[in-house]
Amino acid sequence: MYSIGQVAEMFGLPISTLRYYDKQGLFPNMERVSGIRKFGDTEIEAPRVIECLKKAGMEIKDIRQFMDWCAEGPSTYPQRKALFEEQRSHMEAELEQMNRTLDMLKFKCWYYEQALKDGSEDRLKSLIPDHLPDGIRKAYENAHS
């Protein structure tokens, strides 16, 4: 069993965050000894999953629904799987957008590095889009797709 302080340290979270999660019902099977929260092996996994789902854009109420499904048992496997598939799809779309943004930044860094060397943008404008170097052309095309 772990104390709330130990768990907070393990996950780099403030103790207040873990208390908030508990008040929101995200640790349904939390054991208390003389009113003090004690985290067992099951509860140790919960903060990891909660933080993952938060980073994936889920709201606490939806995370609580997931935790409730976990407490209900195997009959909720289809709902849990669907939830994770939806979040994965959401994250993949975000990653795709972030990669387009990163490619625009790569292109612009290259572009202005060349403009600095040339002293103008004249040559560069004539290269866009078909005569750019391969890696830069791919970044340009992805950023403009």
Secondary structure, DSSP 8 states (H G I E B T S, - for coil): -EEHHHHHHHHT--HHHHHHHHHTTS-TT-EEETTEEEE-HHHHHHHHHHHHHHHTT--HHHHHHHHHHHHH-GGGHHHHHHHHHHHHHHHHHHHHHHHHHHHHHHHHHHHHHHHHHHSSSHHHHHHTTTTS-HHHHHHHHHHT-
